Amino acid sequence: MDLAECLEQVLGLKSQPLPGPHAAVSSAAGPGYRILHLSSSAGFWEDRSQVNEVWDRFDRECLVLAEALSQVWGPVERVELSPVLERSLQGERVPALAGVLSNFVPSLSAWRFEDRSVCVGVGQWDRELPVVLVAATGDL
């Protein structure tokens, strides 16, 4: 991870326009939110022996990034996403960004602004897939 490059990308999320309700969106964006994959590990299709080490490295990188962002935006808020996933699975309506992230990111470091939140976290869609460092913006 190049901290300066990641920091620049995340800082840009505060002012980038969010996709509207009828915008053509990619898998990393939806109406009212945007998700960036800042860094990704290799997959774990055949060998899971390194997964804990990889998670630890990505968690440290995320912490460094969150500390740098806190220097600009102030104190970070820790957001646990397992309650969001549980509510979503029970059919309760949850904000779109929180719903997507709760499928693969257990917790986030977030900053709330007037029109959106910006957050960073580490996740993995499935045990064989890469670990990813993500940044996102939208309504949490």
C-alpha positions in Angstrom: 0.0 0.0 0.0 1.3 3.4 -0.9 -0.1 5.6 2.0 0.1 8.9 0.1 -1.8 7.5 -2.9 -4.5 5.8 -0.7 -4.8 9.0 1.4 -5.4 11.1 -1.7 -8.0 8.7 -3.0 -9.9 8.6 0.3 -9.7 12.3 0.8 -11.3 12.7 -2.7 -14.3 10.7 -1.5 -15.5 13.6 0.6 -16.2 15.8 -2.4 -16.8 13.4 -5.3 -20.4 13.4 -6.5 -22.3 10.3 -5.4 -24.2 8.3 -8.1 -27.9 9.3 -8.3 -30.8 6.9 -8.1 -30.9 6.4 -11.9 -27.2 6.5 -12.6 -25.4 3.7 -14.5 -23.3 2.2 -11.8 -20.5 -0.4 -11.4 -20.2 -3.2 -8.9 -18.2 -0.7 -6.7 -20.9 1.9 -6.7 -24.6 2.2 -6.4 -27.2 4.9 -5.9 -25.8 7.1 -3.2 -22.6 5.3 -2.5 -19.1 4.5 -3.9 -16.6 1.9 -2.8 -12.9 1.9 -3.7 -10.6 -1.2 -3.4 -7.4 0.4 -2.3 -5.4 -2.8 -1.9 -5.9 -6.5 -2.4 -4.1 -9.6 -1.5 -3.8 -12.8 -3.6 -6.6 -15.3 -3.3 -6.4 -18.3 -0.9 -7.8 -21.0 -3.3 -5.2 -23.6 -2.4 -3.3 -22.4 0.6 -5.0 -20.7 3.6 -1.8 -20.9 5.8 -1.1 -17.2 5.4 -4.6 -15.7 5.7 -4.2 -14.6 9.4 -0.9 -12.9 8.6 -2.4 -11.2 5.6 -5.4 -10.0 7.7 -3.0 -8.6 10.3 -1.0 -6.8 7.7 -4.1 -5.3 6.1 -5.5 -4.3 9.5 -2.2 -2.5 10.3 -2.3 -0.7 6.9 -5.9 0.3 7.6 -5.0 1.6 11.0 -2.2 3.7 9.5 -4.6 5.1 6.9 -7.2 5.9 9.6 -4.6 7.7 11.7 -3.6 9.8 8.7 -7.2 10.6 8.0 -7.8 11.5 11.6 -5.1 14.2 11.3 -7.2 15.8 8.6 -10.8 15.1 9.6 -10.6 14.6 13.4 -11.5 11.7 15.6 -12.6 8.5 14.0 -15.8 6.6 14.8 -15.7 2.8 15.0 -18.7 1.2 13.2 -19.5 -2.5 13.7 -21.3 -3.9 10.7 -22.5 -7.3 12.1 -25.7 -5.7 13.5 -26.4 -4.2 10.0 -25.9 -7.6 8.4 -28.3 -9.2 10.9 -31.0 -6.6 10.3 -30.6 -6.9 6.6 -30.9 -10.7 6.7 -34.1 -10.3 8.8 -35.5 -8.2 6.0 -35.1 -4.8 7.7 -34.2 -1.9 5.4 -30.6 -0.7 5.9 -28.7 2.1 4.1 -27.3 0.7 0.8 -23.7 1.3 1.6 -23.8 -0.3 5.0 -25.7 -3.2 3.5 -23.1 -3.9 0.9 -20.1 -3.4 3.2 -21.7 -5.6 5.9 -21.4 -8.6 3.6 -17.7 -8.6 3.7 -16.3 -6.0 6.1 -16.8 -6.7 9.9 -16.0 -3.1 11.1 -15.1 0.3 9.8 -13.3 3.5 10.8 -15.7 6.3 9.7 -16.0 10.0 9.6 -19.4 11.6 9.3 -20.0 14.8 7.3 -23.1 16.8 6.6 -24.0 15.0 3.4 -22.2 11.6 3.7 -19.9 9.4 5.7 -16.4 8.3 4.5 -15.0 5.1 5.9 -12.1 2.6 5.6 -12.0 -1.1 6.5 -10.7 -4.5 5.7 -12.8 -7.3 4.4 -13.0 -10.6 2.5 -16.0 -11.8 0.5 -15.3 -15.4 1.1 -12.5 -17.5 2.7 -10.8 -18.3 -0.7 -11.0 -14.8 -2.0 -8.5 -12.0 -1.5 -8.4 -9.8 1.6 -9.2 -6.2 0.5 -8.6 -2.7 2.0 -11.6 -0.6 1.1 -12.6 3.0 1.3 -16.2 4.0 0.8 -18.5 7.0 0.9 -22.3 7.3 1.3 -24.9 6.9 4.0 -24.0 4.5 6.7 
